[in-house]
Amino acid sequence: MTRFLIVWSVFSARKWFAQLGQLGKREPVLTEYGHEFGQKIVRGIMRYVSMPLLLKVVNLLCRLSLLGRRYRGRSAVATQNFRCLTGAEGRVDAASIALRRQLLEMGATWGQHPGTMSQMQECIRELDAVVAPLVAQKIPVVLAPLHCISDILAAMVGAGVTPGKASVMVSSSAESYNAASRKMGNVALSYCSIHQDNTALASEMMALVNNAVEGRENMIIFPDIPADYTVQTHEAQSGKINCRIFDRPAKLHSGVQRFSRIVGARVVFYHLYYQGGIKIKTYSPMLPKEVPKNLPLIIENTLRDYPQDWLLWHSHSLYFINH
């Protein structure tokens, strides 16, 4: 009987977390009524259960192979990339990283997890301490977060600083998550995709340039996007910074440098990390001409110091693509 209860408990937990993962997807998978009902259940759980405890349960289920089986291939690639570049032993668990991202995104948006929302506000205050003085001097700002913990949470933090509005350049759909989640997270955030047609992209970019120059909003560009994601765009051949990362010839996307040079902005690099809660590391503002020298070092140090927080280890080419 005891063995039966143990097996039943494990598989019940697995079923619940599988449903939780479905609720956390960025497109609705349930009927409107069922989706709202599921959100109420998850919100109730998050209101009374600490996020560290939820994450410990998720990590345990991943280690028992009861969750995250579809991430096995990513974990293998991520681990080999990590070991090859850093020379360190250890393993990058893509399943734990992905499921943690989903839980934290839920907690910061419609899940309304008190601890997570409080940590996000603290991250916004720390970043605003760097950004607000620049805005007060009427200096345009380009925010450059790295892909750590969650791209959505990083963008939400960027949208929360002075002047309280931002647009983020993305490599996929221009709507990374729905308007309802943004509203629940209280963020003024819009998206611009590099994969849309040139006419639409030019029109949006002109509006963003004007808003950035006039200080009405900040531009958010993820500077650590691997070449794999932009190789199909019209700027694939020309939009790269040649550099060295981990003492290897590498190519980085140059969007941050080019946009900041156009609008005469300062670039503020930052990234989130998780140590008992969501925290933020910020860098001093940089001139556009300082980006090519400092960006490779920032990426290399982040990958070495925060390997379990970076989201892109599973990319096969990373920054070492040959074309």
Secondary structure, DSSP 8 states (H G I E B T S, - for coil): -HHHHHHHHHHHHHHHHHHHHHHTSSS--S-HHHHHHHHHHHHHHHHHS-HHHHHHHHHHHHHTTSS-GGGHHHHHHHHHHHHHHH-------HHHHHHHHHHHHHHHTTT--HHHHHHHHHHHHHHHHHHHHHHHTT--EEEEE-SBS-HHHHHHHHHHSTTS-EEEEESS-S-SS-HHHHHHTT--EEEEETTS-HHHHHHHHHHHHHHHHTTS-EEEE-TT--GGGTTTSTTTTTSEEEEEETTEEEEEE-HHHHHHHHHT-EEEEEEEEESSSEEEEE---B-GGGHHHHHHHHHHHHHHH-TTTBS-TT-SSTT----
